[in-house]
Amino acid sequence: METIFVTGGAGYIGSICTEELLNAGYHVAVFDNLSEGHRAAIDPRAQFFQGDLADRAVVQHALRTSKATAVMHFAANALVGESMVNPSKYFNNNVTAGLNLLDAMVAEGVKRFVFSSTCATFGMPATMPITEDMPQCPINPYGESKLMFERILQWYGKIHELTFVALRYFNAAGATKQFGEDHRIETHLIPNVLKVALGQKEAVEIYGTDYETPDGSCIRDYIHILDLAQAHLLALKAEQNAFYNLGTGGGTSVKEVIDCCRRVTGHSIPVVEKPRRPGDPPRLIGGSDKIKKSLGWNPRYQNIEEIVKSAWAWHQEHPHGYED
């Protein structure tokens, strides 16, 4: 069976995609510098190379040693607020380091690439759900860095005959029995709400309760991590270069997520209402008709309660994340 080279395989999404690749019978070589990821998040069945994409010689050596035939690229910085303060970090890590990876692939003759992109490349679209034909106008360096890399991929496809798929999504959530969400700086809603239920935070903050939504709080698109992993595995078999948006087509408000966490955990979960954050759109929902028709993507977890239950089970087993 062929080997898939997974960058960022010690991170949240990368670790679970690695697990699912292994379960599907692939060999996996994980490449990660462990600056954001965790050594304990790497499936023990995978081969591990510790290194940084900033060093092209190191990544090329790992690619050659692994004998990989395809790459899944998750290694990136992804904090929107930080990108507004330190854009250099985002353009260096998400664009320049990514170029090192592409050049190493060209040098080693690896021709297939699956890119973990983001719907943040669209900025603040006028209508929902977000479809692939909408204008891409990012409003922060994070989204801009991902869009720049998408454009680079198109040129590498034309010039170096690279076959690629870029998957754009927003809120990965949930867990498997073995792997879950443990960021060093946690900005995601569900794990932060569950920290209150675990007694690690006094309350959860709601930023803005006066949006033009049914309950006044922002609506976001939450996709179970296993459904995301399925999309990445399907993308490996794609024969044409493509960009796909991933979403449920619905969306869940901040207040609805908190209420769901209360039901699942049995904890009251106090909230603190705070003013809106600049640049937060009322709704962000991704449309997925294109990938469903083209690749047969069929998400299995459309219910926010299923997502929260899987996350809560993992956090109960790992209350301090991978430090346990």
N, C-alpha and C positions, 0 to 999 in steps of 0.2 A: 504493500500500500504506500501511496505517495506521502511525502512529508510536507506539512504546511508550516511556514515560518511566521510566528505570531509576535509582532512587536507590541510591547505594552501588555504582555500576557500575565503580568503580576498585578495588574489593575482590575477594577471591578468587572467591566465588560469583557476585557481580554481573557481574564481567568475563566469565566464561564463559557466563553466561546471555545477556549482551549479544552475544557472538560467535554463539551458537546462534540468537538471534532474527534477527540479520543474515543468517545462512546460510539461514534459513527465509523470507527475503524481506521481513521487517519493516524499517522505518526505526527507529532507536533514538536517543533523546536521553538521554545520561548526565548525572546530577546528582550531584556529589560534592564534599566540601570538602577531599579529599586528606589528611585528618588520619591516616587509617589506610590508605587505598588508595594506588595508584601511578598517576601520569599515564601511564606506559608500559604499564599494564595495560588501558588503554582502547582498544578496537579502533579503528583509524584510520578505519573506515567510519562510525563513530558521531559524532553531534553532541555536543559536550561543553559543559556549563555548570558552571563552578566556583562553588560557593556552599554555604551552610549552611542546613539545614532549620530552624535556630533563628530564621532571618529569614524570616518568612512572605511579606513583599513580594518578596523575591528569588526564592523558590521559585515563587510565583504568576506572576511575570514570565517565568521560564523555562518553566513549564508552558504559558503562553499563547503564547510565542514558538515553542515546539516544535510546537504544534498536536497534542499527544498526545491519543489517544483512550483510553488505559489506562495504569496505573501498576504497576510492579513495585517493591516496597519492600524493599531489602536494607540500607539505611543504619541501623546500630545498633552499640552497644557490646556485646561478647559474651564478656567474660572473667569467669567465675563468681567467681574469687577476688577480683578487683578490685571486683566488685559488693558483696561482703561488707565491703569496707573503705570504699568510696565509693558508697553507694547513691544519693546525690543525682545523680551523673553519669548513672546508669542510668535513673532516672525522668525526668530532664530530656531526655536524648537519645532514649531509646526510647519515651517516652510523650508528653511535651510537644512535642518537635520533630515527632513523628509526627502529632500533632493539627494542627500547622501545615500539614503536607502534605495531610491530609484536608480542612481548611477551604479550602485553595487549590483542591483538586479540586472542591469544592462550588461555589466562586465561578466556576470556569471551565467547569462543566458536564461534567466528566470522571467517568464513572460506573462504570468497571471497575477493580478493584484486586486485585493478587496480593501476599500478605504472606508474607515469610520469617519464620516463627515457629520454635518449638523444642519438642521433647519435654520440655525442662526445665520446662515448665508443669505436668507431672504429678508432679514431685518424685521420690519413691522409691516407685513402685508396687509392690503386693504380688505381682503376677503378670506374666509375660511371655508373648508380646510385648505391648507397650502398644497398646491399642485406643482409639478415639475416645470410647467411652462410659465410660472410667475416670475417677474423680475427679481433678480438677486441684488439686494441693496443692504449689505450688512451695516449695523450701527455700532459695532465695537471691533477692536482689533482681533479678538478671538474669531468672530464670524468671518472677518476679512481674511485672516490667515488660512482658514479652511477653504474659502472660495478661491484664493490664490493657488492653493495646492490642487483644487479641482481643475483649474485652467491648465496648470502644469501637466496634469495627467492626460489631458486631451492632446497636448503636443507630443508627449512621450508615446501616446497611442499611435499618432500619425508617423512619427519619425522612427521610433524603435519597435513598432508593432507590438506594443504592450496591450494586452487585453485587461480592461479594468471595469470594476463596478464600484460606484460611490454610493453609500447608503446614508441618507440624511434623516436624523431623528432628534427628538428632544429629550424626554424624560425616561431613561431606562430605570426600571424599578423591580423589586422582588429579589428572590434568591433561589438557589438550589439547596439541597440538603447540605452540601459540602461547602459551597462558596457563596459569599454575600458581599454587601456594600460596606466598605470601611475606608473612607477617605481621611487623610490626615487633617485636611480642612474640609469639614462637612457643610456643604451648602444645599444639599438636596432635602426636600421637604419630608419625605417619609422617614428616613433614618433619624432626622432631627425630632420628629414627633415621637418616634419610638424611644428616643433617649429620655423623654419625659416619663414614659411608662416604665422605663428601667430605673428611674430615680436618679438619672445623671444630669437632668436639667429640671428647673422648677416649672418652666412654662414654654410654650412654643409661640413664636412671634408670627403674626399675620400682618404683612405689609400692604395696607390698603384694603378698606372694606367698603369703598364707595365707587367701585367700578360699575360700568353698565353691563352687569351680569346678573343672573337671577338672585344670587345671595350677596352680591357686592364684592366678592373676592375673585381673584384671578383664576382663570380656567386654563389648565394645561393638559397635555396629552401624555398619559403614562402607559408605557409598553412593558410587558413582562420581559425580563431578561432572557428567558428561554425562547420567546418569540423573536427577539432580536437575534439570538444565536441561530435560530432556524433560517432567518433571512440571510445571514452571512454564509451559512453552509450552501444555501441555494445559489448565492452569488458566485461561489467557486466554480459552479458548472455553467455559468453564463458564457455564451459564445460571442456576444456583441458587447461593445463598450456601452455603458449606460449609467444614468443617474436615477436613483429611486428615492422617493420620500417614504418614510415609514411612520404610520400613526394608526390610531384606532378609528379616526373619523368622528369621534365624540368629544371626549374631554371631561375632566373632573375638576371641580373648584377646590381651592385651598380648604375651605370650610368642610366640604364633603369628604376630603381626604382625612381631615382631623376627626370628623364624626365616625368614619369607617375605622380608624385606629382605636377610637374609644370602644367601639363594639367588639373588635377583635381582641384587644388587650384587657378589657374590663377595667381600664383606668380612666379617671375623669379627665385627664389631660387639660390643665388650665391653659388659657391663651392670653396673650398680651397683644392688643391691637396697636399697630404703629402706622405712621404715614406711609403713603405710597413711595416706592423707590423709583428714582428717575429712570425712564426708559422701559419700564415693565408694561408690555401690552396687556390689555384685558383678556385676550384669548390667543392661544397658540395651539393649533391643531393641525396635524399632518395628514394628508390624504395618501392612500396606499393603493388606489385602483391599478396603477401602472405595474407595480411589482406583482400584484395578485394575478394580473392577466399574463404578464411576460414570464414570470418565474414560478407561478403557482404558490406564492406565499399564502399561508392559511393560519393566521394567528389563533392560538388555542385559548388564550387567557384574556378575555375582553372585559372581565369584571374586576373593578378596583379592589374588591374584597379578597379575591384570590391572590392578587399581587401582594396586598398587605399581609395576608396570612403567611405567605411564604417568607416574606421579610421578617416578620415577627418571630417565626419559628427559628430562623437563623440567628437573629439577635439574642434570643433567649439562650441559645446554645453558646453564643459568642458575645457576651455582654460588653466586653472590651475589645471587640473585633479580633483581629489576628494576633493581638498580644496575649490572648488567653492560651 
